[in-house]
Amino acid sequence: MNLKDEILRERSKSQAVRVAQYILKSESRFAELMKLFFGDDYRITQWAAWVLSHCHDLQPNLILPYVDQLISNLNTNPDVAIKRNTVRILQNVALTEDQMGPLADHCFKYLKDANEAIAVKVFSMTILANITKIFPELKDEIVSNISNQFPFSTAAFKSRGSKVIKQLSRL
């Protein structure tokens, strides 16, 4: 199977899951997916991101060697599909303290950006809440950023924001 061709062949959830299941049979296939994900072709990276997200759902540990590269890739100001899938994945990853700082910077930036996609903001909230387990001094800044957006936000933002604020209030 030519992975690039399969990713571009059909844009459906069933195809993304099928390709993910094929990839998960081999670490070299997963490495090939990561090359496509970090590539320069917008269409390929966008669809590779969706497949990567399914791979992570099925076998979350495979992403661990790539966490630093995922965080670094956010420095390139990727399109929303890449950001969304990256922060979606990273909200469920045990991060090192060295990884937390740069990722927290990105997440605060996304959370504060009025034009950022709601999904990116919501996943960023969860990452920031996870980081407060190690750096509780960030709690007040996170709560403030979330609360300030409630009057202008969507139901999804309010729902996750309320849960994160409740979680942080217990610290």
N, C-alpha and C positions, 0 to 999 in steps of 0.2 A: 504494500500500500504506500503510495506517495502521500506523505502527511500533508504537505502544502496543498496538493490538489484536493484531498479529502476535506480539509478545513474550508476550502472555498467552494466545494461542489454544491452543497445545499445548506441553506441557513435555517435550520430548525433545531429545536431542543433534542429531538430524537437523534439527529445526526451528530450533534455535539456530544451527547452521551455515548453514542456508538464509537466515535473517534476517541473519546476519553478512555473507554474500556479497552480499546486496541492499544493505546499508548501505555496504559498501566501494566501491560504485560512485560514491559522491558524498560529498564532505566535509560538505555540509549535512546529509546523513542521519546521518553520524557525530556531528555536533554535536547533532542531535536525540536520538540515543542517549545522549549524555553528559548532556543535560538530564534524561532519564528516570532515568539512573543516579544523579544527584545530587538527585533529587526526594524527596518526602516519603512516597510510597505504598510501604509495605513490599514488597508483592508485585511491584510494577513494578520497584523498585530491585533486588530479589533476582534477577529474571529478566533484567533489563538487564545485571546484573553478569556473568551467564553468557555472554550474547551478546557483551559487551565483551571478555571473555577470549578468545573465538574470534576476534573482530576483531583483537585484538592478536597472536594466533598467526599470522594471515594477513598482516597489515600492521603491524608493530610501530611504525613511525615515526608513525603517526596519533595515538598517545597522547601524544607529546612536548609539545604545547601544553597538555596537561591535567595534567601531572605535579604541579605545585604544588597544583592543586585536589584531586587524588587524595590527596596527603599531608595537606592541610588537612582533608579530609573525615574522616580518621581521628580528628580531634579530637572528632568528634560521637559517638564510641563506637558505630559502626554495628554492625548485626547481623553474625553470623559470615560469611554469604555475601559481604557487601560487603568485610569485612576480608580474607577468604581470597582473593578475586579481585583485590583491590587489591595485596596483597603478592605474590601470584603474578605479576602484571604487573610490579610494580616491581623484582622480583629480576633482571629482564632489561633494565632501563633504565639508560643511562649518566646518573648523577645529577650535579648540580653540588654543589660543597661546601656551598652555602647550603641545599640540599635534604637533604643527608646528616644534618645535626644533628637536625632534627625527626623525620626518618624513623627514625634510629637510636634516638631516645627511644621511639618507638612500638614498634619491634621488640624492644628490651630489655624493655619492659613486657609484651609478648605472650609473650616467651620465659620470663619469670619467673612468669607467671600460671599456677598449677596448673590452673585451670579453662578455660584457652584451648584451642581446637581444635588438634589436632596439626598439621593442614595449615598453619594460621596460624603456628605455632611453627617449622615446618620451613622455610617460605618466609622467615620473619624471620631464621633462621640464615644463609641464603644472602645476604640483603641485608646483614647485619652483616659477613659475611666479605668481601663486595665493598667495603664501606666501609673495611675495614682496609687496603686497597691505598693509600688516601690517608691514613688515620689508623691506623697500625700500633699505636699505643699502646692501642687497644681490644682487641687480641688476647687478652690474659690474662683480661680480664673476660668475653669471649665464651666462651673455653674453660672457664672456671670455671662459668659459668651452664649450659653444656651438660653438662659432666661431672657436676655436682651432681644432674642430673635422670636420669642413666642408670639408677640402680637402680629408678626408679619409672616408666620410660617405655615406650613402645610400640616395636615393631620398626622402624617408619617413622622415629621420632625417633632411635633409636640408629643407624640406617643413615645418615641425613643428618648427624647429629651427628658420627659417626666420620669421615665425608668432610670435613666442615668443619674439624674439629680437625686432621686430616692436612694439609689445605690451609694452615691457619694456622701449623702447625709449620714450614712452609717459609719463612715470612717472617723 
